[in-house]
């Protein structure tokens, strides 16, 4: 199983958007079992996100509805993002009994990173941490960790690559082979090829 942690949103056409939603969708499109742990606003767009996740076959039992946050939407009204706090993430992850790959789609603070590290270690899962462009890499990464920097402008190709990488990891491939397979499946080339 693949666990994706983050705050999904919607595009202008009610399709999953933001990195958490896109990665979960890409991983699920490979046939992998995917669960999303995170938050949306307690608003109509939050309901649309839950519906889109369900229609894509992505589990979302651990999706918090935050009344103080606004579900992100391209061209939407904006507002404070739903909270993504360590205690909520830890609770959500505790309901899921299996994990082969854990994708931390955003790192709101060190405490959430610590919870993700702990869950990955507990499940002996590969942790994939997605950082904002230019962000400092986290200290003390586990041996089974991949740290990737999100591109500034991405039309979904990066999320597709990460989702396919996670699916390969969840299928039991070693990280280097999983990465090479994922890069090839999206039509890319490994550096040095």
Buried (B, 14 or more C-beta within 10 A) or exposed (E): BBBBBBBBBBBEEEBBBBBBBBBBBBBBBBEBBBBBBBBBBBBEBBBBBBEBBEEBBBBBEBBBBBEEBBBBBEEBEEEEBBBBBBEBBBBBBEEBEEBBBBBBBBBBEEBBBBBBBBBBBEBEBBBBBBBEEEEEEBEEBBEBBBBBBBEEEBEBBBBBBBBBBBBBBBBEBEBEEBBBBBBEBBEEEEEEE
